[in-house]
Amino acid sequence: MNEVDWSRLKAHELRALAQQNAVVILPIASIEQHGPHLPVMTDTKLGYEVAVRAARLAYDTRPVVVTPVVWSGLSEHHMPYGGTLTLSHGTFRAVLADLIDSLVRHGFHDILISNSHGGNIIAMQQICDELSSQVDATLVAVTYPSEAAAEIGEILEDQPGLAHACEGETAMMMAVEPGLVDTSDLGSLANDASEGPTFLRAGRSAYRWRPFVHMTGNGVAGDPARATAEKGERLFEVSAKALARLIRDPATWAPAKDLREGATGGVPFRTDGA
């Protein structure tokens, strides 16, 4: 089996991967409360596991390597529960920008930012917008529960998709870190997860920030009592396949088109990027 973990490879092996035009998966996550039954590293563990499995699946098409997880994410909304470590938006953007710059300087040109924490989504997309015109690389941002949403929804019993410390995340942790899951009282932890991120909305389309305590008193959204290790393994499988499908698709990494003609209104376009 090919080694896909960046941290386990030697420098010359990583140089060789750059020469082979390998895809780099840069996982981003969080350290934050996950209810009374899951450890604070849940998003970090799950995001890394999905990324590694996806890399192994996609390696038959082209080499893929997974960097260490950026565990420090945007988790201000979980701070009231304790146990959470969060960055400011400016620091988060600077960290990702510097890591992407490092990858590009080493010769990697296809970078998948693979996210496992909802609070990172908006900033992750903004970072891609900001950097894509500045670096010699294709930056693709993905959140695995969204990329595999249809398949995940078919596995879960009581909620349409992954929520927080829920049936899904609890099941996945049971599959990979069962000793860290407190199963002594899962039946008492359930909270309605049907609204999902709608607790951040106002009116028909407005966004309004709210801390997670606005949604749940114990830090759980969903019903962890529905979780099983077998269900967690199935969730890993469909999530990894979804990311591998994205990596394998040539359209993901195709260069941007330029559909301009020579001029409009008799005035030629500038071609120097201005």
C-alpha positions in Angstrom: 0.0 0.0 0.0 1.3 3.4 -0.9 2.1 5.8 2.0 -0.2 8.8 1.8 0.6 10.5 5.2 2.8 13.5 4.5 4.3 13.3 8.0 5.5 9.8 7.5 7.3 10.4 4.3 10.9 11.7 3.8 11.7 15.0 2.1 13.0 13.4 -1.1 9.9 11.2 -1.3 7.7 14.3 -1.1 9.8 16.0 -3.8 9.2 13.0 -6.0 5.5 13.3 -5.4 5.6 16.9 -6.5 7.3 15.8 -9.7 4.6 13.3 -10.2 1.9 16.0 -10.0 0.4 14.5 -6.9 -2.8 15.9 -5.4 -2.3 17.3 -1.8 -5.2 17.0 0.6 -4.9 19.7 3.3 -7.4 18.7 6.0 -8.8 21.4 8.2 -10.8 20.8 11.4 -11.3 21.9 15.0 -10.7 21.2 18.6 -14.1 21.8 20.2 -16.7 20.4 22.5 -18.7 17.5 21.3 -21.2 16.9 24.0 -20.7 14.9 27.2 -19.8 11.7 25.3 -17.2 12.5 22.6 -13.7 14.0 22.8 -12.9 17.5 21.6 -10.7 16.1 18.8 -13.7 14.5 17.1 -13.7 16.7 13.9 -9.9 16.4 13.7 -9.9 12.6 13.9 -12.8 12.1 11.5 -11.5 14.6 8.9 -8.1 13.0 8.9 -9.5 9.5 8.6 -11.8 10.4 5.7 -8.9 12.2 3.9 -6.5 9.2 4.3 -9.1 6.7 3.1 -9.9 9.0 0.1 -6.3 9.3 -0.8 -5.8 5.6 -0.8 -8.9 5.1 -3.0 -7.8 7.7 -5.5 -4.2 6.7 -5.7 -4.9 4.3 -8.6 -5.6 7.4 -10.8 -2.8 9.7 -9.6 -0.6 10.0 -6.4 -2.3 11.7 -3.4 -0.7 12.8 -0.2 -2.4 14.1 3.0 -0.8 16.8 5.1 -1.2 16.9 8.9 -4.6 18.2 10.0 -4.9 21.9 10.7 -6.8 21.3 14.0 -7.1 24.9 14.9 -10.3 26.2 13.3 -13.1 28.7 13.8 -15.1 27.6 16.9 -16.2 30.7 18.7 -19.8 29.4 18.6 -18.7 26.5 20.9 -16.7 28.5 23.4 -19.5 28.7 26.0 -19.4 24.9 26.7 -15.6 24.9 27.6 -12.9 22.7 26.1 -12.8 24.5 22.8 -9.8 26.1 21.2 -10.5 28.7 18.5 -8.6 31.1 16.2 -9.6 34.5 15.0 -10.6 34.8 11.4 -7.4 36.7 10.5 -5.2 34.0 12.1 -7.1 31.2 10.4 -6.7 32.8 7.0 -3.0 33.5 7.6 -2.3 29.9 8.6 -4.0 28.4 5.6 -2.4 31.0 3.2 1.1 30.2 4.5 0.5 26.4 4.3 -0.8 26.7 0.8 2.2 28.9 -0.1 4.5 26.2 1.3 2.9 23.5 -0.9 3.1 25.6 -4.0 6.7 26.5 -3.4 7.4 22.7 -3.2 5.9 22.2 -6.6 2.4 21.0 -5.8 -0.3 22.5 -8.0 -3.5 20.7 -7.2 -4.6 21.2 -3.6 -7.8 19.9 -2.0 -8.7 21.7 1.3 -10.8 19.0 3.0 -12.9 20.4 5.8 -14.6 18.5 8.6 -16.0 21.4 10.7 -19.0 23.6 9.8 -17.6 26.7 11.3 -14.8 26.7 8.8 -16.9 26.6 5.6 -17.4 30.3 4.9 -13.8 31.3 5.6 -12.4 28.3 3.6 -14.3 29.5 0.6 -13.2 33.1 1.0 -9.6 31.9 1.3 -9.9 30.0 -2.0 -11.4 33.1 -3.6 -8.6 35.3 -2.4 -5.7 33.0 -3.1 -6.7 31.4 -6.4 -5.7 34.4 -8.5 -2.4 34.7 -6.6 -0.9 31.2 -6.5 0.1 28.8 -9.3 -2.3 26.1 -8.1 -5.9 25.0 -8.4 -7.5 25.2 -5.0 -10.6 23.2 -4.3 -12.5 23.5 -1.0 -14.8 20.7 0.1 -16.6 19.7 3.3 -17.0 15.9 3.3 -20.5 15.7 4.9 -21.7 17.9 2.1 -19.9 16.1 -0.7 -21.3 12.8 0.5 -24.7 14.2 1.7 -26.9 12.0 -0.4 -25.1 8.8 0.6 -24.9 9.8 4.3 -28.6 10.6 4.4 -29.4 7.1 3.3 -27.5 5.6 6.3 -28.7 7.9 9.1 -32.0 7.0 10.7 -33.2 10.2 12.4 -31.6 13.1 10.7 -31.0 14.2 7.1 -27.3 14.6 7.4 -24.3 14.9 9.8 -25.0 17.4 12.6 -22.9 17.7 15.8 -22.0 14.9 18.2 -24.9 13.2 16.6 -25.8 9.8 15.4 -23.3 10.1 12.5 -20.3 11.5 14.3 -20.8 9.2 17.3 -21.0 6.2 15.0 -17.8 7.2 13.2 -15.9 7.7 16.5 -17.2 4.3 17.6 -15.6 2.8 14.5 -12.1 4.4 14.9 -11.8 5.4 18.6 -14.3 3.3 20.6 -12.4 3.8 23.8 -13.1 7.5 23.7 -16.8 7.3 23.3 -18.8 7.4 26.6 -21.8 5.2 25.9 -23.1 5.1 29.4 -26.1 7.5 28.9 -26.4 8.2 25.2 -30.2 7.9 25.4 -30.5 11.1 27.4 -28.5 13.3 25.1 -30.7 13.6 22.0 -31.7 17.0 20.6 -33.5 17.8 17.5 -31.1 18.2 14.5 -33.7 18.6 11.8 -33.1 22.3 11.5 -29.3 21.9 11.1 -27.6 25.2 10.2 -31.0 27.0 9.9 -30.5 28.3 13.4 -28.1 30.7 11.8 -30.7 32.1 9.5 -33.2 34.9 9.7 -36.0 35.9 7.3 -36.0 34.1 4.0 -32.3 34.3 3.1 -30.5 36.3 5.8 -27.5 35.1 7.8 -27.3 35.8 11.5 -24.5 34.5 13.7 -25.5 32.7 16.8 -23.6 30.6 19.4 -24.3 26.9 19.5 -26.1 27.4 22.9 -28.9 29.0 20.9 -29.6 25.5 19.5 -28.7 23.0 22.2 -28.2 23.0 26.0 -25.7 20.1 26.1 -23.7 20.6 23.0 -25.4 17.8 21.0 -27.5 18.1 17.9 -29.0 14.8 16.9 -29.5 11.4 18.6 -26.2 9.7 19.5 -28.2 6.7 20.8 -28.7 5.6 17.2 -25.0 5.2 16.6 -23.2 1.9 16.0 -19.7 1.1 14.9 -21.0 -0.7 11.8 -22.9 2.5 10.8 -19.8 4.5 11.4 -17.8 2.3 9.1 -20.4 2.7 6.4 -20.3 6.5 6.8 -16.5 6.5 6.4 -16.8 4.4 3.3 -19.3 6.7 1.5 -17.4 9.9 2.6 -14.1 8.6 1.4 -15.6 7.5 -1.9 -17.1 10.9 -2.4 -13.8 12.7 -2.0 -12.0 10.1 -4.1 -14.5 10.7 -6.9 -13.8 14.4 -6.7 -10.1 13.9 -6.8 -10.3 11.4 -9.8 -12.5 13.7 -11.9 -10.3 15.6 -14.4 -12.9 18.4 -14.4 -12.0 19.2 -10.8 -8.5 20.2 -11.7 -9.1 21.6 -15.2 -7.8 25.1 -15.7 -10.2 28.0 -15.8 -11.6 28.9 -19.2 -11.3 32.3 -20.8 -14.2 32.8 -23.1 -13.4 36.4 -24.0 -13.1 37.2 -27.7 -10.5 39.7 -28.8 -12.6 42.7 -28.1 -16.1 44.1 -27.3 -17.4 47.4 -28.5 -14.3 47.7 -30.6 -12.0 47.9 -27.5 -9.6 45.0 -27.0 -9.3 43.3 -23.6 -6.1 43.6 -21.6 -4.2 40.4 -21.4 -1.8 41.3 -18.6 -4.2 40.2 -15.9 -5.4 43.6 -15.0 
